[in-house]
Structures are given as structure tokens and as C-alpha cells.
Amino acid sequence: MKNKNRILRWKDRSLAVKVLCQVAMVAVILFSTNMLTYFQVNRTMQTLDSVYASNVDITELAESLEDVQTSMYSYLTVKTSDTLENYFRCEERYKRLSERLNDQITENPVKLLERNIRRMSETYLGETAETVQAKRGRNVEKYKDYYEECLKMYRYLNSYIADLNGQQFKNNSASYQTLRQAILFLEAVSSIMLILIMGVCTLMLYYMVKNVSAPLRGLAATAKLVGQANFNVKMPPTDAEDEVGVLTRAFNTMVSSLEEYVKLTKENMEKEQKMVERELLMETHLKEAQLRYLQSQINPHFLFNSLNAGAQLAMMEDAEKTSIFVERMAEFFRYNVKKGNEDATLGEEVEAVENYIYILNVRFAGDIHYTADVDESVLDYKTPSLILQPIVENAVNHGIRNIEREGTIHLEIRDAGEYVRISVKDNGKGISRERIAQIQKGEIHSRETPGDSTGIGMNNVISRLELYYKQKDLLTIESEGEDKGTEVVIRIPKHTGEEV
């Protein structure tokens, strides 16, 4: 019993361990094969490099010999310290290269030729040293004789070095052909080994995937039957402790109680649906209450001041103008009272703005210059009531009032495809970017506006637009800076509005 617990069976190991072990085994085989091939190819390439290294050394020796002869002749013709130093430098280099040649007696003709060149090089360097010494002692006859002897030995050495280079090249060419055949053979063997190993690894992976996926396919087929409301099917029992075994037993347990579970789930879903519907209804009522509350904010100061202006007008002018003024006042407040609890059309909103401007011009002796450019094809679209008049009021109170130049307000309504674009633009004091950000974030409330107002602030308009259309950023404010005016733009979506 202890041994059984201590030794974990292969089928009891997790799927991750099985996959990792088998993939690791395949990876080790492929890596070992590639490393073996790499070492063989690298070893062959090193041998190939060494074949031609000897020819490179002999060529370098010949060039160094020529440098010694040339530097010695330069010193003999131009006796300077620079030419003498150059000679000693070339002599040292040639001596170092010649000492690399074979110095042992052997039957190998190439090695024997190397030994002869080395011995002759020692003699040649001795003669060149005597020549230079004679030149330094100004013994003309002596250094001429030495130079003639050096020239003969130089020619012999050149000839021997050329013979050595030719023999080495001949030997290296034969070695190159042998190595080339070996590389081709190694390529063929490596290719065959890789193909065989890839085939074996593919079979191993196929066997691994088959063993892992077979129980899963059976489980998927059984689950499909259960999905068709067949609760009488089960997976064959298993004692494996891997993920598939655990999943199989859990699946069989689940199927046994699935019908009761489905029934409970349906009941819970029905209860949850009722709760969601109740929450949505409460949210709708809450939003409607918020909308009605926001629409009901009208400051009585405006009503009192406007009526006082009408009374003063009645005292100063004829009854006809007073009648028009009172009629416009009546229409304006009738609209506020009537539309406080219902939607409006853009046409009604434009009419309310015109009445408002008329009332202001009576009070302020025609100082408000108002123009409108309205596309009549969009006037039937519905909006929340009292959204244009507060914007125009804001343009009057905070834009053009108390400026020295003539103040103007321009209303433009255009069809912009998927929405209606409304623009209220003035040439007044302008507004800073910080103030614009505060307004659009709702940080400025109606209590910050003058008492001579309807009391419906910009934050009120923004809030009602968002509640009505269930969208944000429908109102934007633009201003280029101080004394450059302000433009308020509203986008009215068409797909949520209804034509009258």
C-alpha cells in the first residue's frame, strides 16, 4: 500500500506533466541530433581552415623576405636613420616567420624543404647584417660584395619558397577534395537522420495527442447528448487521477443531478429577471423625477423684473406697444409653465427665444441685436423644453452685457446628417478654458448666476440633455479668448427624436 502511494502511475499524472514530458523528450532528441551535426560540421570546417593556413603562412614569409631585401637596398642607397629602422623592423619580422618553419630532419619532402629554407634564411639574414654594417662603416667595396651575395641568396630563397608554396598548394588541394567529399557525405547523413528523427517525433506526438484527446472526444460526445436533454448517458467509470479522470467523475455526478439543477436555475433566472425589471423601473422613475425637477427651476426674480418693465412701458407709451409686450410676456411664461412637464419641438424653442429677446429689448431699449438662420426642415424634431432660452440668456448676461461695442447674438440651426446642429454665438467678453471646463463638468450652478435670470443654468441644460438622450458630450462651448466671443454648440440626435 505504501509503495502504491509512493509510486505515481503514469495515467495518474496531470495532462500538463504528460505533455511537458513527451514534448521535452522530442525536444531533447532533436537538440542532440542538431548538436551532433553542428560539432561534426564545425570540426570539418576547422580542418578545412587549417589546410589553407600553411599557404597563407608561406605567402606571408615571401612578402616579408621581399620587405627585408627592399629595406636593405633603401638603406644602401639612402643612408638615413628611418631606412635603418625600417630594415631592422623587416629583419625581425622575417626572422620570426622563418623560425616557424620545420627544423627537424625528416623524410617528408615538404618538411625537408622548410628546413632548408630556414637554414638558408639564417645565412641570408647574417649576410644582410654584414652588408648593413659595412655600409655604416663606409666600406664601399665590402658592402658591395656583401650586397651581391645577399641578392643571390634572396633569389634562391624566393625560388625555394615558391617551390614550397606550390607543393603545399598541391597537397592542400588533395586534402580539400577529401574534406569536400566528407562534408557532402555528412550533409547526406545529417539529412537522412533528421528526416528519420522527425518521423519518429511526429509519431510520438501523434500518439501523445491521441492518448490525451481520445477521452476528451468521448466526453465532448457525451456532453452533446446531455445538451440535447438526454440525461441517461454517462462516461465509462475510470480510476485515473489526472484531469480527465477527475473531469469524468465530476461530469457523471453533474449529469445525475442536472435536471434538478436546470429547474432551480430557471427559477433563479425568473426571480433575477423580475428584480432587474424592478430596478429598471425604479431607475426610469428616478430619471423622470430628475428631469422634471431640473425643468421646474425658474427664478421668480425674472418674472417680477419683467412685469415691472411692462408697467413702466404702460406709463410711458401707448397701449398698443404695452399690449404687444404683455402678449409676448404671456406667451413666454405660458410656454415655461406648459412645457415644464412635457417635450418641445425645435420650432417652439426658437419661438420662445424670440419672445425672450423681445422682452429683453423692451427692458434694455433695443440693445440686444439678435439674428437667426434656421433650417425649417428640422423644426419638428423633439427636444427637452427650455434648452435654447437659457443658452441665449447666458450669452446676454455673461457675454454682451456691459461691453462697449455693439453686442450681437446669432442663432443657427442646421441639418448635420445624423443629428441637428444648433449654434448660439455672441461677440461678447469670451470665456477662459478653465471656466469652460468647470461649466461642462457641472461645477458652476445657477446660484452663481445673477438674480435677474430664469434660474436655469448651463449645468441644468447639460444634465437634461444627457438624461433625455442618454448620451454625453452633446453640448460643447468654444471661445478663442477674452473679448473674442463665445459659441455654444448642441448636437440633437435624430434617431432618438420623434417628429410631430
Secondary structure, 3 states (H helix, E strand, C coil): CHHHHHCCCHHHCCHHHHHHHHHHHHHHHHHHHHHHHHHHHHHHHHHHHHHHHHHHHHHHHHHHHHHHHHHHHHHHHCCCHHHHHHHHHHHHHHHHHHCCCCCCCCCCHHHHHHHHHHHHHHHHHHHHHHHHHHHHCCCHHHHHHHHHHHHHHHHHHHHHHHHHHHHHHHHHHHHHHHHHHHHHHHHHHHHHHHHHHHHHHHHHHHHHHHHHHHHHHHHHHHHHHHHCCCCCCCCCCCCCCCHHHHHHHHHHHHHHCHHHHHHHHHHHHHHHHHHHHHHHHHHHHHHHHHHHHHHCCCCHHHHHHHHHHHHHHHHHCCHHHHHHHHHHHHHHHHHHHHHHHCCEEHHHHHHHHHHHHHHHHHHCCCCCEEEEEECHHHCCEEECCCCHHHHHHHHHHHHHCCCCCCCEEEEEEEECCCEEEEEEEECCCCCCHHHHHHHHCCCCCHHHCCCCCCCCCHHHHHHHHHHHHCCCCCEEEECCCCCCCEEEEEEEECCCCCEC
